[in-house]
Structures are given as structure tokens and as C-alpha cells.
Amino acid sequence: MPANFQRILPFFLILMLALFVLPALFRKHKSGPSSGTKATQTIQAMDLIDRGERAYKAAHGRFTPHLADLLPLETKLAGDLSIGLDVRLDVSTDGNGYLAQVASDVLRLVRARNETGVIARSCLVLKSGSGVACPARASST
């Protein structure tokens, strides 16, 4: 190899690295469900948890603090949880009431229920400008 080419080769390699490899490393890739899909699955998960808790109470006489107890009753819940939802359940000492929080990166829902029905609910949109909205209030049965 000529001496001049050997001196230029490291600069040429650095230039190729800067032009082709670095932009590919820093390019943002959008993958996964959209904000609207995540919000819909968050709402569905809260509804499935509520239905599962009511079915569990009908069968066992109390609500359950364990999400695993609800999965056999509401099999669609596993699919909604697979998007990375944060679910927290808390049941009263006597088992006659529960508080559930379901959150994704776009929406956070809270619902409390006792024997008579839903006693509290809350919704917070975490990602404004994404077209995500809180669900309309359904009946408290």
C-alpha cells in the first residue's frame, strides 16, 4: 500500500462510521402499541379486574387481593397485562371492599368498590396531546 493511503485510511474509516453506523444507533424506533391502544387496554383491564373481583366475591364471599386469583375467571386479562400495565389491588380487612389501580404510560385508573357498588373512581391522562381520554362513567353495578 502506498504510504499516503495508510495515513488516510483511519480518517476514512472514522468518516464511514460517522455517516452510516452512528445515525442507525441513535435513530428512534417506534415499536409497540399506540397510545390509543394502550389506553383502551388499560380501560379493559380495569373492567376485567372489576368483573373478576365480583365473580370471585360471588364464589368465595370476599374480594381477593391477588391478581392471580382473577386470571382463571377473566382469561382476557392476561393479554391486557402483557403490554406492561402496573396493577395494584388492595382489599379491606373484612374482604367486603377493594381498591384497584391500573396504570400504563398514557392513562391511570383507580376504582374502589364495596358490597353496594363502586364508591370511588378516578382517571388521569398521563400523556396529553395523544388523543387519549378518560372513559365515560358506566353504571356502578
N, CA, C and O of each residue as an XYZ file, in Angstrom:
564
protein
N       0.848     -1.188      0.000
C       0.000      0.000      0.000
C       0.886      1.242      0.000
O       1.945      1.266      0.627
N       0.444      2.252     -0.701
C       1.215      3.496     -0.671
C       1.131      4.123      0.712
O       0.147      3.929      1.426
N       2.123      4.850      1.080
C       2.219      5.477      2.402
C       1.097      6.485      2.617
O       0.590      6.593      3.733
N       0.697      7.218      1.602
C      -0.368      8.220      1.748
C      -1.713      7.561      2.053
O      -2.497      8.092      2.839
N      -1.983      6.407      1.436
C      -3.241      5.701      1.675
C      -3.319      5.191      3.111
O      -4.386      5.227      3.724
N      -2.204      4.721      3.647
C      -2.180      4.237      5.026
C      -2.438      5.366      6.017
O      -2.999      5.117      7.084
N      -2.058      6.569      5.708
C      -2.310      7.711      6.595
C      -3.761      8.157      6.507
O      -4.322      8.616      7.502
N      -4.370      8.035      5.357
C      -5.744      8.490      5.155
C      -6.762      7.439      5.597
O      -7.888      7.796      5.942
N      -6.405      6.169      5.598
C      -7.328      5.079      5.912
C      -8.029      5.249      7.267
O      -9.245      5.064      7.308
N      -7.356      5.587      8.379
C      -8.080      5.773      9.652
C      -9.132      6.893      9.580
O     -10.216      6.759     10.147
N      -8.817      7.983      8.891
C      -9.794      9.075      8.752
C     -10.982      8.645      7.904
O     -12.119      9.028      8.180
N     -10.719      7.854      6.879
C     -11.778      7.336      6.032
C     -12.707      6.411      6.824
O     -13.926      6.484      6.670
N     -12.144      5.546      7.669
C     -12.952      4.645      8.489
C     -13.787      5.415      9.511
O     -14.947      5.072      9.744
N     -13.219      6.437     10.115
C     -13.965      7.262     11.067
C     -15.110      7.984     10.356
O     -16.207      8.090     10.905
N     -14.872      8.469      9.166
C     -15.914      9.130      8.383
C     -17.050      8.162      8.049
O     -18.219      8.534      8.145
N     -16.727      6.939      7.663
C     -17.757      5.941      7.356
C     -18.561      5.604      8.617
O     -19.783      5.462      8.561
N     -17.879      5.480      9.732
C     -18.554      5.207     10.997
C     -19.526      6.340     11.332
O     -20.665      6.089     11.725
N     -19.078      7.568     11.178
C     -19.921      8.722     11.497
C     -21.106      8.830     10.546
O     -22.188      9.238     10.967
N     -20.935      8.483      9.294
C     -22.014      8.642      8.311
C     -23.047      7.519      8.342
O     -24.226      7.769      8.093
N     -22.633      6.296      8.639
C     -23.546      5.176      8.492
C     -23.923      4.473      9.809
O     -25.086      4.118     10.003
N     -22.992      4.277     10.674
C     -23.260      3.497     11.870
C     -23.900      4.335     12.974
O     -24.894      3.906     13.561
N     -23.366      5.501     13.267
C     -23.891      6.316     14.362
C     -25.345      6.747     14.155
O     -26.121      6.672     15.109
N     -25.758      7.190     12.969
C     -27.189      7.530     12.814
C     -28.113      6.333     13.044
O     -29.211      6.494     13.577
N     -27.684      5.151     12.650
C     -28.510      3.968     12.879
C     -28.629      3.664     14.368
O     -29.671      3.177     14.806
N     -27.611      3.932     15.142
C     -27.654      3.687     16.576
C     -28.556      4.667     17.313
O     -29.218      4.300     18.283
N     -28.581      5.903     16.855
C     -29.338      6.937     17.559
C     -30.738      7.172     16.996
O     -31.472      8.012     17.515
N     -31.113      6.460     15.966
C     -32.434      6.604     15.379
C     -33.467      6.018     16.326
O     -33.297      4.909     16.833
N     -34.523      6.754     16.559
C     -35.588      6.269     17.429
C     -36.503      5.360     16.634
O     -36.997      5.719     15.565
N     -36.716      4.184     17.178
C     -37.609      3.216     16.550
C     -38.904      3.195     17.335
O     -38.901      3.010     18.552
N     -40.001      3.385     16.641
C     -41.300      3.299     17.298
C     -41.799      1.879     17.151
O     -42.039      1.389     16.048
N     -41.947      1.236     18.288
C     -42.468     -0.119     18.255
C     -43.475     -0.269     19.373
O     -43.469      0.495     20.338
N     -44.329     -1.248     19.239
C     -45.325     -1.485     20.267
C     -46.632     -0.793     19.938
O     -46.757     -0.126     18.911
N     -47.599     -0.961     20.819
C     -48.930     -0.406     20.570
C     -48.954      1.117     20.657
O     -48.110      1.725     21.317
N     -49.913      1.717     19.994
C     -50.071      3.172     20.018
C     -50.639      3.610     21.363
O     -51.063      2.784     22.171
N     -50.639      4.918     21.587
C     -51.177      5.460     22.841
C     -52.657      5.117     22.994
O     -53.112      4.787     24.090
N     -53.399      5.195     21.903
C     -54.821      4.870     21.955
C     -55.069      3.413     22.313
O     -55.978      3.098     23.081
N     -54.253      2.526     21.750
C     -54.381      1.103     22.055
C     -54.041      0.836     23.512
O     -54.726      0.060     24.179
N     -52.983      1.476     24.012
C     -52.610      1.301     25.419
C     -53.718      1.792     26.345
O     -54.019      1.152     27.353
N     -54.328      2.933     26.003
C     -55.415      3.458     26.828
C     -56.608      2.513     26.818
O     -57.215      2.262     27.860
N     -56.943      1.990     25.648
C     -58.063      1.044     25.545
C     -57.789     -0.209     26.365
O     -58.676     -0.700     27.063
N     -56.568     -0.729     26.286
C     -56.244     -1.928     27.047
C     -56.203     -1.646     28.547
O     -56.510     -2.532     29.345
N     -55.835     -0.439     28.944
C     -55.852     -0.066     30.361
C     -57.284     -0.053     30.881
O     -57.564     -0.568     31.963
N     -58.187      0.537     30.105
C     -59.602      0.586     30.481
C     -60.186     -0.822     30.530
O     -60.916     -1.163     31.460
N     -59.865     -1.633     29.532
C     -60.368     -3.005     29.511
C     -59.848     -3.801     30.702
O     -60.589     -4.581     31.301
N     -58.584     -3.607     31.044
C     -58.016     -4.333     32.182
C     -58.738     -3.959     33.469
O     -59.016     -4.829     34.294
N     -59.048     -2.670     33.653
C     -59.773     -2.260     34.864
C     -61.158     -2.900     34.890
O     -61.596     -3.378     35.937
N     -61.845     -2.916     33.766
C     -63.174     -3.534     33.704
C     -63.107     -5.043     33.964
O     -63.969     -5.599     34.645
N     -62.078     -5.700     33.418
C     -61.928     -7.144     33.637
C     -61.584     -7.448     35.095
O     -62.062     -8.437     35.651
N     -60.771     -6.617     35.706
C     -60.455     -6.800     37.132
C     -61.718     -6.636     37.957
O     -61.961     -7.409     38.884
N     -62.524     -5.634     37.629
C     -63.765     -5.411     38.371
C     -64.707     -6.608     38.216
O     -65.265     -7.088     39.203
N     -64.886     -7.090     36.987
C     -65.742     -8.257     36.773
C     -65.195     -9.486     37.478
O     -65.949    -10.264     38.063
N     -63.875     -9.658     37.421
C     -63.257    -10.794     38.091
C     -63.417    -10.736     39.597
O     -63.692    -11.753     40.235
N     -63.248     -9.555     40.167
C     -63.427     -9.397     41.613
C     -64.873     -9.713     42.021
O     -65.110    -10.380     43.028
N     -65.829     -9.229     41.229
C     -67.235     -9.518     41.554
C     -67.535    -11.010     41.441
O     -68.272    -11.556     42.262
N     -66.974    -11.670     40.435
C     -67.181    -13.115     40.283
C     -66.504    -13.871     41.422
O     -67.057    -14.843     41.936
N     -65.315    -13.434     41.816
C     -64.615    -14.085     42.919
C     -65.403    -13.920     44.215
O     -65.517    -14.863     44.997
N     -65.950    -12.716     44.445
C     -66.743    -12.483     45.667
C     -67.999    -13.348     45.660
O     -68.388    -13.882     46.699
N     -68.632    -13.490     44.506
C     -69.829    -14.334     44.429
C     -69.494    -15.790     44.760
O     -70.307    -16.494     45.359
N     -68.302    -16.240     44.371
C     -67.928    -17.638     44.604
C     -67.337    -17.876     45.993
O     -67.511    -18.958     46.554
N     -66.636    -16.880     46.562
C     -65.903    -17.088     47.810
C     -66.378    -16.218     48.973
O     -65.909    -16.379     50.100
N     -67.293    -15.309     48.709
C     -67.818    -14.475     49.785
C     -66.947    -13.289     50.171
O     -67.255    -12.586     51.133
N     -65.875    -13.058     49.443
C     -64.992    -11.919     49.714
C     -64.206    -11.581     48.452
O     -64.066    -12.416     47.558
N     -63.693    -10.353     48.384
C     -62.824     -9.960     47.274
C     -61.425    -10.518     47.524
O     -61.075    -10.838     48.660
N     -60.626    -10.636     46.459
C     -59.273    -11.160     46.594
C     -58.229    -10.066     46.356
O     -58.405     -9.226     45.473
N     -57.154    -10.069     47.129
C     -56.073     -9.112     46.894
C     -55.049     -9.625     45.871
O     -54.065     -8.941     45.590
N     -55.271    -10.805     45.324
C     -54.301    -11.439     44.433
C     -54.789    -11.425     42.988
O     -55.839    -11.981     42.667
N     -54.028    -10.795     42.146
C     -54.360    -10.736     40.725
C     -54.388    -12.137     40.111
O     -55.172    -12.401     39.199
N     -53.552    -13.014     40.599
C     -53.500    -14.385     40.067
C     -54.826    -15.119     40.264
O     -55.164    -16.002     39.476
N     -55.578    -14.763     41.305
C     -56.880    -15.404     41.521
C     -57.898    -14.974     40.460
O     -58.881    -15.677     40.227
N     -57.671    -13.833     39.821
C     -58.626    -13.322     38.835
C     -58.374    -13.852     37.429
O     -59.293    -13.880     36.610
N     -57.154    -14.272     37.138
C     -56.826    -14.720     35.774
C     -57.651    -15.907     35.302
O     -58.050    -15.917     34.138
N     -57.932    -16.911     36.134
C     -58.793    -18.002     35.647
C     -60.231    -17.539     35.375
O     -60.923    -18.124     34.541
N     -60.677    -16.499     36.071
C     -62.040    -16.007     35.885
C     -62.169    -15.096     34.675
O     -63.210    -15.070     34.018
N     -61.110    -14.349     34.383
C     -61.099    -13.415     33.250
C     -59.847    -13.679     32.422
O     -58.819    -13.037     32.633
N     -59.925    -14.614     31.489
C     -58.742    -15.028     30.731
C     -58.220    -13.926     29.808
O     -57.032    -13.926     29.485
N     -59.055    -13.003     29.378
C     -58.607    -11.905     28.513
C     -57.699    -10.931     29.265
O     -56.982    -10.147     28.644
N     -57.727    -10.979     30.587
C     -56.925    -10.067     31.399
C     -55.431    -10.265     31.149
O     -54.678     -9.290     31.156
N     -54.995    -11.471     30.933
C     -53.573    -11.736     30.697
C     -53.070    -11.002     29.454
O     -51.949    -10.493     29.452
N     -53.872    -10.941     28.414
C     -53.485    -10.222     27.203
C     -53.337     -8.735     27.432
O     -52.415     -8.116     26.902
N     -54.236     -8.149     28.219
C     -54.139     -6.724     28.507
C     -52.940     -6.426     29.410
O     -52.316     -5.372     29.287
N     -52.627     -7.330     30.295
C     -51.497     -7.113     31.194
C     -50.159     -7.233     30.475
O     -49.146     -6.733     30.964
N     -50.146     -7.886     29.326
C     -48.890     -8.120     28.622
C     -48.273     -6.847     28.040
O     -47.108     -6.868     27.646
N     -49.014     -5.746     27.976
C     -48.437     -4.506     27.450
C     -47.648     -3.760     28.515
O     -47.107     -2.690     28.239
N     -47.571     -4.296     29.712
C     -46.776     -3.662     30.751
C     -47.576     -2.775     31.680
O     -47.084     -1.736     32.119
N     -48.786     -3.163     31.985
C     -49.604     -2.393     32.920
C     -49.125     -2.597     34.343
O     -48.665     -3.677     34.714
N     -49.241     -1.546     35.128
C     -48.956     -1.623     36.557
C     -50.298     -1.767     37.264
O     -51.129     -0.861     37.209
N     -50.513     -2.901     37.927
C     -51.783     -3.171     38.602
C     -51.527     -3.321     40.089
O     -50.622     -4.041     40.512
N     -52.339     -2.631     40.872
C     -52.254     -2.734     42.333
C     -53.645     -2.990     42.878
O     -54.601     -2.289     42.547
N     -53.740     -4.005     43.716
C     -55.007     -4.362     44.345
C     -54.844     -4.284     45.852
O     -53.823     -4.699     46.400
N     -55.847     -3.755     46.510
C     -55.865     -3.745     47.967
C     -57.290     -4.071     48.399
O     -58.252     -3.477     47.913
N     -57.409     -5.020     49.314
C     -58.718     -5.466     49.780
C     -58.860     -5.108     51.252
O     -57.903     -5.194     52.022
N     -60.066     -4.705     51.629
C     -60.311     -4.375     53.029
C     -60.118     -5.603     53.910
O     -60.151     -6.734     53.427
N     -59.921     -5.376     55.180
C     -59.655     -6.465     56.123
C     -60.768     -7.495     56.134
O     -60.504     -8.694     56.223
N     -62.009     -7.041     56.044
C     -63.127     -7.989     56.070
C     -63.420     -8.590     54.692
O     -64.275     -9.468     54.574
N     -62.715     -8.122     53.637
C     -62.902     -8.674     52.297
C     -64.129     -8.171     51.578
O     -64.475     -8.693     50.518
N     -64.813     -7.151     52.133
C     -66.039     -6.651     51.513
C     -65.829     -5.410     50.655
O     -66.799     -4.821     50.180
N     -64.606     -5.011     50.453
C     -64.316     -3.869     49.603
C     -62.926     -4.000     49.014
O     -62.066     -4.671     49.584
N     -62.705     -3.368     47.884
C     -61.371     -3.394     47.290
C     -61.079     -2.071     46.607
O     -61.985     -1.307     46.272
N     -59.803     -1.822     46.410
C     -59.304     -0.656     45.684
C     -58.364     -1.187     44.614
O     -57.440     -1.940     44.919
N     -58.589     -0.805     43.371
C     -57.743     -1.252     42.266
C     -57.180     -0.043     41.535
O     -57.890      0.929     41.276
N     -55.902     -0.114     41.208
C     -55.261      0.912     40.387
C     -54.624      0.219     39.201
O     -53.868     -0.738     39.369
N     -54.925      0.696     38.002
C     -54.339      0.166     36.774
C     -53.727      1.347     36.045
O     -54.400      2.347     35.791
N     -52.436      1.229     35.705
C     -51.743      2.338     35.060
C     -50.889      1.841     33.905
O     -50.231      0.805     33.992
N     -50.917      2.605     32.827
C     -49.997      2.415     31.712
C     -49.212      3.711     31.596
O     -49.328      4.584     32.457
N     -48.423      3.848     30.551
C     -47.670      5.091     30.409
C     -48.518      6.229     29.841
O     -48.020      7.345     29.693
N     -49.790      5.972     29.519
C     -50.656      7.027     28.992
C     -51.868      7.328     29.872
O     -52.452      8.406     29.762
N     -52.255      6.391     30.745
C     -53.503      6.534     31.498
C     -53.393      5.833     32.848
O     -52.792      4.763     32.947
N     -53.975      6.436     33.891
C     -54.031      5.805     35.216
C     -55.478      5.818     35.686
O     -56.125      6.865     35.706
N     -55.983      4.636     36.067
C     -57.349      4.484     36.547
C     -57.353      3.936     37.966
O     -56.536      3.085     38.316
N     -58.278      4.432     38.779
C     -58.460      3.934     40.144
C     -59.945      3.685     40.332
O     -60.781      4.490     39.922
N     -60.264      2.559     40.956
C     -61.663      2.232     41.239
C     -61.742      1.565     42.604
O     -60.931      0.698     42.932
N     -62.732      1.981     43.397
C     -62.989      1.356     44.697
C     -64.420      0.855     44.696
O     -65.323      1.520     44.189
N     -64.618     -0.326     45.269
C     -65.934     -0.954     45.289
C     -66.148     -1.598     46.653
O     -65.217     -2.116     47.271
N     -67.395     -1.553     47.105
C     -67.789     -2.334     48.284
C     -68.998     -3.168     47.897
O     -69.278     -3.333     46.710
N     -69.728     -3.702     48.888
C     -70.852     -4.585     48.560
C     -71.946     -3.882     47.766
O     -72.652     -4.526     46.990
N     -72.096     -2.591     47.942
C     -73.192     -1.873     47.299
C     -72.857     -1.382     45.899
O     -73.774     -1.072     45.138
N     -71.593     -1.298     45.527
C     -71.224     -0.836     44.193
C     -69.944     -0.030     44.213
O     -69.209     -0.028     45.201
N     -69.687      0.652     43.117
C     -68.488      1.488     43.002
C     -68.669      2.694     43.904
O     -69.665      3.410     43.801
N     -67.705      2.919     44.790
C     -67.806      4.040     45.724
C     -66.852      5.171     45.362
O     -67.012      6.291     45.847
N     -65.869      4.898     44.523
C     -64.946      5.940     44.077
C     -64.300      5.506     42.770
O     -64.057      4.321     42.543
N     -64.031      6.473     41.927
C     -63.290      6.205     40.695
C     -62.532      7.466     40.314
O     -62.949      8.585     40.613
N     -61.419      7.251     39.652
C     -60.570      8.360     39.252
C     -59.873      7.994     37.951
O     -59.611      6.822     37.682
N     -59.579      9.002     37.156
C     -58.886      8.805     35.891
C     -57.916      9.961     35.694
O     -58.261     11.118     35.934
N     -56.707      9.645     35.259
C     -55.704     10.667     34.991
C     -55.024     10.333     33.672
O     -54.464      9.249     33.506
N     -55.079     11.278     32.730
C     -54.392     11.110     31.453
C     -52.948     11.555     31.660
O     -52.693     12.704     32.019
N     -52.014     10.649     31.436
C     -50.605     10.930     31.688
C     -49.873     11.457     30.464
O     -48.807     12.057     30.596
N     -50.419     11.246     29.291
C     -49.760     11.650     28.055
C     -50.711     12.552     27.286
O     -51.476     12.086     26.441
N     -50.662     13.837     27.579
C     -51.581     14.772     26.932
C     -51.193     14.955     25.461
O     -50.038     14.776     25.075
N     -52.169     15.308     24.677
C     -51.937     15.527     23.260
C     -51.847     14.252     22.445
O     -51.494     14.300     21.267
N     -52.156     13.120     23.042
C     -52.056     11.852     22.322
C     -53.420     11.331     21.877
O     -53.516     10.235     21.326
N     -54.472     12.109     22.114
C     -55.808     11.673     21.753
C     -56.415     10.722     22.757
O     -57.463     10.136     22.486
N     -55.793     10.551     23.901
C     -56.276      9.656     24.930
C     -57.225     10.437     25.839
O     -56.949     11.575     26.217
N     -58.344      9.806     26.180
C     -59.327     10.448     27.061
C     -59.778      9.440     28.107
O     -59.706      8.226     27.914
N     -60.243      9.988     29.214
C     -60.785      9.140     30.273
C     -62.087      8.490     29.798
O     -62.818      9.077     29.001
N     -62.375      7.288     30.282
C     -63.610      6.622     29.854
C     -64.836      7.315     30.429
O     -64.780      7.941     31.488
N     -65.940      7.190     29.710
C     -67.209      7.709     30.225
C     -67.601      6.863     31.427
O     -67.329      5.664     31.473
N     -68.230      7.489     32.377
C     -68.623      6.761     33.586
C     -69.750      5.789     33.256
O     -70.794      6.170     32.726
N     -69.510      4.534     33.582
C     -70.519      3.495     33.367
C     -71.343      3.363     34.638
O     -71.088      4.039     35.634
N     -72.309      2.504     34.588
C     -73.135      2.277     35.783
C     -72.282      1.657     36.861
O     -71.286      0.998     36.558
N     -72.645      1.850     38.099
C     -71.831      1.391     39.223
C     -72.327      0.073     39.771
O     -72.312     -0.129     40.985
N     -72.761     -0.816     38.926
C     -73.234     -2.129     39.383
C     -72.082     -3.046     39.628
O     -72.281     -4.196     40.018
